[in-house]
Amino acid sequence: GPLVEGLSDRLREVGVPSFGPHAEGARLEGSKEFAKQVMLDLGIPTAGVQHLTGDTDLDEAVDLWGAPWVVKRDVLAGGKGVLVTEDREEALDFIRNSIQTDGMVLLEEFLSGEEASMLVMMDESGFVTLPCSQDHKRVGEGDVGLNTGGMGAYAPAPVVTDLVRDRAILEIVEPMHKHLSSQEIPYRGCLYVGLMIDDQGSPSVVEYNVRFGDPETQVTVPLISSDLCDLLLAVAEGRLSDSMPT
């Protein structure tokens, strides 16, 4: 919320280094619709999407891809604005309620596979990918029900092999870094990449966050051998490539 409202912009205006993106960069988390459009423009692998409003034929929309349905509110919802369900009526109810409160909602194509989280520290000079982690989001036993903000995590994630990591960097991180670093005001902070890895080892983006995410941070930061304060300051000042973190 503070990043979307421009906290980093105001800090930098008064000469205070800030580890966190400017308001425009923070829209990658603040608006799932905005993030999806950026991914599509850059050719970053991600799920297909439908933009649903009060004028949409909802029955036709939910039948386009069929179950399971992935419904995402286009608001900051503390990790709880997403519904994944195989119950058609539950999906429709969530869609209707979201449209009523938000004016629109996104319906995404379901991506099968295993999820993992990649934290990327970046500024205009370069980027560093931290060891990938996995968290557990669903509220119910057996990985069912609504998403929570995350109830536990571990790292490194075995599903992210060296090959998967290299593909994620090449197809997802590098295009986004090139885009963000070319902006008038560069992105400085952490880009959280939520990955879905299919059975063939192909990674796609589920979502972006613009900060260290909980609980993944708790299991990732201890794996950083560099001085964390020095690393954060280097990013905040746009000199990450000179800090040579490991």
N, C-alpha and C positions, 0 to 999 in steps of 0.2 A: 503493500500500500504506500508507504513513504517513498519508495523508489518511483512508483508510477506518478506520485504527486510532485516529483522533482526535487527530492531531498539532495541527491548528489549534485544536481545542477547548482543549487543554492550554495552548497558547501564549497564547490570549486570556484564559484564567483567570488568568494571571500578568501580564497587561497588555501583551503583545507583539503588535502588529498582525501578522496573517498573511494573505498573499495565497493563499487556498486555502479551500475550503469545510469546514464542520464534517462530522463523520462521517456524519450522516444524508444530507447533500447529496452526499457522495462515493459513496454507494450508487448513484448514477446511472451511475457507471462500474464500481463494484465488483460490481454485480449486474445483468446484462442483463435478467433476469426482472423485477426491481424497476423498471428504467428503462422497460421495455415497458409495464408496468401503469400507470405514471404517464402515459405518452403516450396510452394508450387512454382513461384517465380524463379527460384534458384535451382529447381529440379532435384530437390532433396527428397529422398524416398519417405513417403508418409501415406496414411490412409486416405481414401476418397472421402469427400465431405458433401453434405447438403446443408444449406442455410434455410432454416424453417422459420416462418413468421405466421401471423394470424391468417394470411391469405393462402397458405400452403395447403394442398390436399394431403393431410397427414396420413391417411390410409395408404395412399399411393407411395408416399415417402418411405414409410416403414417397411413396405413390401418390396422396395427396390433391391435391397441386399438380403433381407430376411434376418432371422436370428443368428447369433446374438446381436442385440442392439446396443450401440454405444452412443449415449447422449451426453453432450457437454454444454453446460451453461457458459456464456461468454462474459463471466465476471470472476473476480477474485473470491474464491469460496473456501479457502483454507484446505484445499485438497479434497473437498467434499462436494464439488459441483459436477461430478461425473457419475453417471449410472451405466452399468453394464448388466444387461439382463436378457434372459431368454423368454421372459413373460411379455407378450405383446401388449397387454393392457397396462402393465406396469410402465412399459416404455412410453406408451401414449399418454398416460397420466402425468409422467415426469415432463414430457414434451409440452403438454398443455399448460401445466403449472409454470414451467420456465418461460414460456411465451407470455403468459399473463403477468409475471413479475418483471421479466427482463425485456420483453418486446420481440425476442428472437431466441433461437437455440440452434446448436449444431448437432447434426446426426452424422456420425462417422461410420465408415465401413469397418467391420471388425477385423483386427489383425490377430492372427493366431501365432503362438510361439511363447517365448519366455521373456519376461521383462528384466531389464537391468538399467541402472542409473550411471551415467558418466558425468562427472564434474570436470569442467574445463575452465581453468583460470586463463583469462585473456585480456590483452590490451592491443593497441595498434601495432606494437612491435612484434608480437607473437602470441603463442598460446602453449599451455601445458595441460595434458590430460592426466587426471589423477586415476588411481586404480578404481575400476568399476565395482559397484555394489548392487545388492538387491534388498528391497524392503518388502514388507508384507502389509498390504493396504486393506484387504476386504475385512469387513466387520465380523463375519461369521466363520465358525469352525469349518475347515474344508475349503477355504478360499471362496466363499460365497457372500452375497449381500453387497450393500453399499460400500464405497470406498471410504476409508478414514484418512487422516493425515499421515498415516504410517505408524505401525505398531511394533517395529523392530527391524533390524537390518544386519547384514554381514558383508564383509569385503575381505579379499577380492572375490568377485563372482565367477565361478568356474565356467559359466555359459559364455563369458566373454573371453574367448581364446585369442591368441595373438592375431589370427587371421580375421576374426570378427572385429577386433579392436582396430586393425589396420584399415579395414573396409569402412568402419564408422568414421575414422579420421578423414579418409579420402573422400567419402561420399557425403558426409554430413558436417563434420567440424570445419574442414578447410573451406568449403563454399560459404558457410555462415561467417567464418572469421574474415574472409576476404570481403564479404558484403559489409560487415559491421565496421571493419577497420577503414573502409573507404568513405564512411560518412563524415560530414563536416565536423561533428563531435564524435570522437571514437568511443567505442564500447570498452569500459574498464570494469572488470569484476569477474564474477563467476557465471558461466552459462551452464545450467543444469540440463543435460540432454536425457530425456526419458526414452529408452530404446525398447523396441520389440524385436526379438531375434527369432526368425523362423527356423524350421527344421533343416533348411539348407545353409544356415549360418548367415543369412542376409539380414542386416539391421535396417530398421525403419524408425522414424521418429514418432513417438506417441505424443509427446509434449515437450515444451521448453519451460524452464523456470530461469529466473535471472538472479539467483542467490544460492548459497549453500542450502540444501534441503535437509529437513529433519525427517527420519532419523539417520539418513545416509551419512551426514557429516560426522556423526559420532564414531562411525567405524572407518571412515576414510581419512580424516585428518591425522590420526595416530600413525598412518602409513607414510606420511610425508617426512622425509629425513632432513629437509632444509629447515631453516629457522622460519616458522610460520609468519611471524611479524614482519621479517624482512621481505618475505614473498608477497604478503598482502600490500605492503607499502610500495614495492616495485610495480605491482599492477596498478595501484592507485596513481602512481606518478608516470605511468606509460613507459616503463623501462624493464619489462619482464624479460626480454630477450638477453639482457645483460646480467641477469641475476643467476642464470644457470642452475635452476632448481633441479632436484632429483626426487 
